[in-house]
């Protein structure tokens, strides 16, 4: 499978690239800063561009079989609109190119997952993550959910850089608290699993390591 990875230079995106190659897939790494892609595997093609540039995104998805979005903004930085507006460009390009399968990262606390947080989570998560950041992720999800793509949105708990646990829980009914976390390696595995098995087609499961 030829997979386009958006947000490819972040911690999750780099994990997706490595794990996709290990599974025998081809990868198109879309990056604003191609120097950040250190993977020299022959199965990796780096496409330079900004996710807000419609033409650059269209070039990246041409000939692809599926796409993964790991777009995000680090905590401590202004949320901006890259997540939602970048997703808008990705959805439009995939639709135009006839690339149906799309798996995206969101965050726990968005949509119906908010009601499954602990009482402390419901009280404190908007303060920890930021209400604007949650709203931006909600806009991103709405753009995907309203599309005609074969989409899956994965909502991880607090992301940490750690090895895969091999015991990640992925479900639409998971309840989470502030102590819940998700390793980026587990998240990358879940994203790729969904490209391959489509278990959560048109669904937004939560992932906890």
Kinemage of the C-alpha trace (Angstrom):
@kinemage 1
@onewidth
@group {chain A} dominant
@subgroup {mainchain}
@vectorlist {calphas} color= white
{ca unk a 1} P 0.000 0.000 0.000
{ca unk a 2} L 1.237 3.506 -0.806
{ca unk a 3} L 0.518 5.729 2.204
{ca unk a 4} L 0.816 9.518 2.382
{ca unk a 5} L 1.758 10.738 5.857
{ca unk a 6} L 0.902 14.299 6.877
{ca unk a 7} L 2.547 15.613 10.031
{ca unk a 8} L 5.389 13.291 9.095
{ca unk a 9} L 8.141 15.138 10.987
{ca unk a 10} L 6.454 14.982 14.405
{ca unk a 11} L 6.977 12.195 16.906
{ca unk a 12} L 3.882 10.292 15.809
{ca unk a 13} L 4.494 10.834 12.107
{ca unk a 14} L 8.033 9.483 12.322
{ca unk a 15} L 6.717 6.404 14.122
{ca unk a 16} L 4.125 5.905 11.385
{ca unk a 17} L 6.836 6.047 8.722
{ca unk a 18} L 9.075 3.512 10.476
{ca unk a 19} L 6.261 1.087 11.233
{ca unk a 20} L 4.719 1.387 7.768
{ca unk a 21} L 8.043 0.500 6.176
{ca unk a 22} L 8.428 -2.444 8.548
{ca unk a 23} L 5.060 -3.718 7.297
{ca unk a 24} L 6.181 -3.477 3.693
{ca unk a 25} L 4.274 -0.352 2.693
{ca unk a 26} L 5.536 2.533 0.568
{ca unk a 27} L 5.487 5.944 2.247
{ca unk a 28} L 5.102 9.459 0.901
{ca unk a 29} L 6.275 11.765 3.688
{ca unk a 30} L 4.779 15.230 3.242
{ca unk a 31} L 6.988 17.724 5.047
{ca unk a 32} L 7.499 21.454 5.214
{ca unk a 33} L 11.066 20.746 6.364
{ca unk a 34} L 12.300 17.680 4.458
{ca unk a 35} L 15.595 17.693 6.366
{ca unk a 36} L 13.658 16.457 9.397
{ca unk a 37} L 12.976 13.157 7.595
{ca unk a 38} L 16.090 11.153 8.397
{ca unk a 39} L 14.746 7.829 7.117
{ca unk a 40} L 16.754 6.844 4.009
{ca unk a 41} L 14.792 3.698 3.170
{ca unk a 42} L 14.146 3.312 -0.591
{ca unk a 43} L 10.440 2.963 0.186
{ca unk a 44} L 10.219 6.573 1.380
{ca unk a 45} L 9.485 9.460 -0.955
{ca unk a 46} L 9.697 12.923 0.606
{ca unk a 47} L 7.409 15.606 -0.814
{ca unk a 48} L 8.147 19.152 0.292
{ca unk a 49} L 5.212 21.445 0.922
{ca unk a 50} L 2.918 23.250 3.317
{ca unk a 51} L -0.305 21.484 4.286
{ca unk a 52} L -2.157 24.771 3.722
{ca unk a 53} L -1.006 24.790 0.072
{ca unk a 54} L -3.761 23.031 -1.875
{ca unk a 55} L -1.604 22.314 -4.923
{ca unk a 56} L 1.220 20.822 -2.844
{ca unk a 57} L -1.226 18.538 -1.041
{ca unk a 58} L -2.759 17.438 -4.352
{ca unk a 59} L 0.686 16.513 -5.666
{ca unk a 60} L 1.411 14.474 -2.550
{ca unk a 61} L -1.739 12.335 -2.716
{ca unk a 62} L -1.563 11.598 -6.442
{ca unk a 63} L -1.253 7.841 -6.905
{ca unk a 64} L -1.651 7.042 -3.206
{ca unk a 65} L -3.798 4.242 -1.782
{ca unk a 66} L -4.436 5.834 1.619
{ca unk a 67} L -3.456 8.722 3.870
{ca unk a 68} L -2.633 9.239 7.536
{ca unk a 69} L -2.782 12.610 9.269
{ca unk a 70} L -0.734 13.170 12.403
{ca unk a 71} L -1.125 16.940 12.256
{ca unk a 72} L -0.937 18.651 15.607
{ca unk a 73} L 0.515 21.516 17.605
{ca unk a 74} L 2.720 20.953 20.625
{ca unk a 75} L 1.423 21.969 24.035
{ca unk a 76} L 2.665 25.414 24.950
{ca unk a 77} L 2.337 26.684 21.387
{ca unk a 78} L -0.678 28.649 20.103
{ca unk a 79} L -3.228 26.208 18.645
{ca unk a 80} L -3.652 28.187 15.421
{ca unk a 81} L -5.743 26.655 12.637
{ca unk a 82} L -3.236 24.344 10.949
{ca unk a 83} L -5.035 21.270 12.228
{ca unk a 84} L -8.440 22.193 10.816
{ca unk a 85} L -7.372 24.112 7.719
{ca unk a 86} L -4.723 21.535 6.869
{ca unk a 87} L -7.344 18.808 7.203
{ca unk a 88} L -9.631 20.789 4.913
{ca unk a 89} L -6.939 20.710 2.204
{ca unk a 90} L -6.215 17.016 2.774
{ca unk a 91} L -9.872 15.991 2.567
{ca unk a 92} L -10.366 18.026 -0.610
{ca unk a 93} L -7.259 16.573 -2.261
{ca unk a 94} L -8.107 12.976 -1.330
{ca unk a 95} L -11.664 13.386 -2.586
{ca unk a 96} L -10.512 14.871 -5.891
{ca unk a 97} L -7.915 12.124 -6.376
{ca unk a 98} L -10.317 9.310 -5.505
{ca unk a 99} L -8.217 8.196 -2.532
{ca unk a 100} L -10.859 6.901 -0.138
{ca unk a 101} L -9.064 5.597 2.960
{ca unk a 102} L -8.081 8.243 5.505
{ca unk a 103} L -7.074 7.782 9.144
{ca unk a 104} L -6.476 10.816 11.340
{ca unk a 105} L -5.291 11.629 14.852
{ca unk a 106} L -7.512 13.772 17.063
{ca unk a 107} L -7.464 13.832 20.885
{ca unk a 108} L -9.428 12.438 23.790
{ca unk a 109} L -11.958 14.953 25.072
{ca unk a 110} L -13.333 15.797 21.644
{ca unk a 111} L -16.903 14.948 20.687
{ca unk a 112} L -18.625 12.168 22.600
{ca unk a 113} L -15.355 11.140 24.280
{ca unk a 114} L -15.683 14.148 26.605
{ca unk a 115} L -18.617 12.506 28.377
{ca unk a 116} L -16.487 9.403 29.028
{ca unk a 117} L -13.791 11.356 30.880
{ca unk a 118} L -13.622 11.122 34.653
{ca unk a 119} L -15.209 14.026 36.535
{ca unk a 120} L -11.716 15.450 37.104
{ca unk a 121} L -10.957 15.053 33.421
{ca unk a 122} L -14.083 16.924 32.383
{ca unk a 123} L -13.201 19.705 34.811
{ca unk a 124} L -9.488 20.031 34.122
{ca unk a 125} L -8.790 18.829 30.570
{ca unk a 126} L -10.025 22.058 28.909
{ca unk a 127} L -7.665 23.977 31.191
{ca unk a 128} L -4.716 21.659 30.588
{ca unk a 129} L -5.066 21.322 26.829
{ca unk a 130} L -6.841 24.622 26.287
{ca unk a 131} L -10.395 25.217 25.150
{ca unk a 132} L -9.180 26.674 21.836
{ca unk a 133} L -7.118 23.562 21.144
{ca unk a 134} L -10.108 21.307 21.792
{ca unk a 135} L -12.280 23.479 19.559
{ca unk a 136} L -9.686 23.265 16.791
{ca unk a 137} L -9.649 19.469 17.057
{ca unk a 138} L -13.464 19.466 16.971
{ca unk a 139} L -13.397 21.484 13.733
{ca unk a 140} L -10.915 19.010 12.288
{ca unk a 141} L -13.139 16.064 13.161
{ca unk a 142} L -16.226 17.702 11.691
{ca unk a 143} L -14.463 18.239 8.360
{ca unk a 144} L -13.555 14.560 8.215
{ca unk a 145} L -16.912 13.255 9.418
{ca unk a 146} L -18.802 15.305 6.827
{ca unk a 147} L -16.640 14.010 3.981
{ca unk a 148} L -17.409 11.100 1.664
{ca unk a 149} L -14.117 9.399 2.525
{ca unk a 150} L -13.693 6.036 4.256
{ca unk a 151} L -12.401 7.648 7.420
{ca unk a 152} L -11.377 6.672 10.924
{ca unk a 153} L -10.451 9.177 13.643
{ca unk a 154} L -8.342 7.948 16.560
{ca unk a 155} L -8.472 9.893 19.829
{ca unk a 156} L -5.366 9.183 21.925
{ca unk a 157} L -4.929 10.105 25.572
{ca unk a 158} L -1.901 12.172 26.639
{ca unk a 159} L 0.864 11.327 24.169
{ca unk a 160} L 4.228 10.186 25.483
{ca unk a 161} L 7.467 9.189 23.775
{ca unk a 162} L 7.917 5.608 24.905
{ca unk a 163} L 8.217 2.157 23.348
{ca unk a 164} L 5.114 0.325 22.206
{ca unk a 165} L 3.344 -1.423 25.055
{ca unk a 166} L 1.682 -4.028 22.886
{ca unk a 167} L -1.368 -3.652 25.104
{ca unk a 168} L -3.079 -0.576 23.719
{ca unk a 169} L -6.857 -0.467 24.157
{ca unk a 170} L -8.786 0.919 21.190
{ca unk a 171} L -12.548 1.263 21.447
{ca unk a 172} L -15.399 3.724 21.091
{ca unk a 173} L -16.599 3.120 24.656
{ca unk a 174} L -13.376 3.565 26.647
{ca unk a 175} L -13.545 5.722 29.752
{ca unk a 176} L -10.429 7.738 30.533
{ca unk a 177} L -8.991 9.929 33.267
{ca unk a 178} L -6.215 12.480 33.507
{ca unk a 179} L -3.651 9.759 34.223
{ca unk a 180} L -4.374 7.933 30.956
{ca unk a 181} L -1.626 8.059 28.370
{ca unk a 182} L -0.849 6.758 24.903
{ca unk a 183} L 2.609 6.041 23.553
{ca unk a 184} L 3.308 7.402 20.104
{ca unk a 185} L 4.442 3.937 19.069
{ca unk a 186} L 1.070 2.467 20.075
{ca unk a 187} L -0.703 5.288 18.245
{ca unk a 188} L 1.259 4.670 15.043
{ca unk a 189} L 0.424 0.965 15.250
{ca unk a 190} L -3.277 1.721 15.701
{ca unk a 191} L -3.298 4.119 12.751
{ca unk a 192} L -1.729 1.532 10.462
{ca unk a 193} L -3.912 -1.273 11.802
{ca unk a 194} L -6.978 0.741 10.810
{ca unk a 195} L -5.664 1.235 7.289
{ca unk a 196} L -5.402 -2.523 7.015
{ca unk a 197} L -8.461 -3.880 8.842
{ca unk a 198} L -11.036 -1.050 8.750
{ca unk a 199} L -12.560 -2.240 12.040
{ca unk a 200} L -13.540 1.295 13.040
{ca unk a 201} L -14.689 2.585 9.660
{ca unk a 202} L -16.605 5.859 10.137
{ca unk a 203} L -15.928 5.780 13.887
{ca unk a 204} L -13.851 7.694 16.458
{ca unk a 205} L -12.296 5.222 18.904
{ca unk a 206} L -10.219 6.277 21.906
{ca unk a 207} L -6.735 4.780 22.316
{ca unk a 208} L -5.080 4.218 25.703
{ca unk a 209} L -1.766 2.400 26.211
